[in-house]
Amino acid sequence: MPGKAAAELRELTDDQLVERAESAKVELFNLRFQLATGQLDNSSAIKKVRHEIARIATVIRQRDIEVRRAAALAPIEQGAEPGTESEQ
């Protein structure tokens, strides 16, 4: 089922996502080291880990965009135009 991995990542907290990203980066380093020393049996594992890192980064970025968009829309919802102060 496509998108299953991304859906699972969206359920995690920000701290869990960062932790998982760091873990995947360490795993990628180890896989590259094994490749360089000729000990890596399955070279497709590198691609899988790179894609996992990209999925995590995408979810983190989507959350960042949502937060920025909500902050930008907050003044509009309160009746003021963005970038202007209301006169009282």
C-alpha positions as CSV (number, residue, x, y, z in Angstrom):
1,M,0.0,0.0,0.0
2,P,1.7,3.3,-1.1
3,G,2.0,6.0,1.5
4,K,1.8,3.5,4.4
5,A,5.3,4.5,5.6
6,A,4.5,8.2,5.4
7,A,1.2,7.8,7.2
8,E,3.1,6.0,10.0
9,L,5.6,8.8,10.2
10,R,2.8,11.5,10.5
11,E,1.6,9.8,13.7
12,L,4.9,10.4,15.4
13,T,5.8,13.4,17.5
14,D,8.5,15.9,16.3
15,D,11.0,14.5,18.8
16,Q,10.4,11.0,17.6
17,L,10.8,12.1,14.0
18,V,14.2,13.8,14.8
19,E,15.3,10.7,16.7
20,R,14.3,8.4,13.8
21,A,16.1,10.7,11.3
22,E,19.3,10.6,13.4
23,S,19.1,6.9,13.6
24,A,18.6,6.5,9.9
25,K,21.6,8.8,9.2
26,V,23.8,6.6,11.4
27,E,22.6,3.5,9.6
28,L,23.3,5.2,6.3
29,F,26.8,6.0,7.4
30,N,27.4,2.4,8.5
31,L,26.0,1.0,5.2
32,R,28.3,3.3,3.2
33,F,31.2,2.3,5.3
34,Q,30.4,-1.4,4.7
35,L,30.1,-0.6,0.9
36,A,33.5,1.0,0.9
37,T,35.1,-1.9,2.7
38,G,33.4,-4.5,0.6
39,Q,31.3,-6.0,3.4
40,L,27.9,-4.8,2.1
41,D,25.9,-7.7,0.7
42,N,22.7,-5.8,-0.2
43,S,23.5,-2.5,-1.9
44,S,19.8,-1.7,-2.2
45,A,19.7,-1.1,1.5
46,I,21.4,2.2,1.0
47,K,18.6,3.4,-1.3
48,K,15.9,2.3,1.2
49,V,17.6,4.2,4.0
50,R,18.0,7.3,1.9
51,H,14.3,7.2,1.0
52,E,13.4,6.8,4.7
53,I,15.4,9.9,5.5
54,A,13.7,11.8,2.7
55,R,10.3,10.7,4.0
56,I,11.1,11.9,7.5
57,A,12.4,15.2,6.2
58,T,9.3,15.7,4.1
59,V,7.0,15.1,7.1
60,I,9.0,17.6,9.2
61,R,8.9,20.2,6.4
62,Q,5.1,19.7,6.0
63,R,4.6,20.4,9.7
64,D,6.9,23.5,9.5
65,I,4.8,24.8,6.6
66,E,1.6,24.2,8.5
67,V,2.9,26.1,11.5
68,R,4.1,29.1,9.4
69,R,0.8,29.2,7.4
70,A,-1.2,29.2,10.7
71,A,0.9,32.0,12.1
72,A,0.4,34.0,8.9
73,L,-3.3,33.5,8.9
74,A,-3.8,34.3,12.6
75,P,-3.9,38.1,12.0
76,I,-6.3,37.8,9.1
77,E,-8.7,35.7,11.2
78,Q,-8.6,38.4,13.9
79,G,-9.7,41.1,11.4
80,A,-6.3,42.7,10.7
81,E,-4.3,42.6,7.5
82,P,-1.0,40.9,7.6
83,G,1.9,43.3,8.3
84,T,-0.3,46.0,9.7
85,E,-1.2,46.9,13.2
86,S,-4.8,47.5,14.2
87,E,-5.7,51.0,15.4
88,Q,-7.4,51.2,18.8
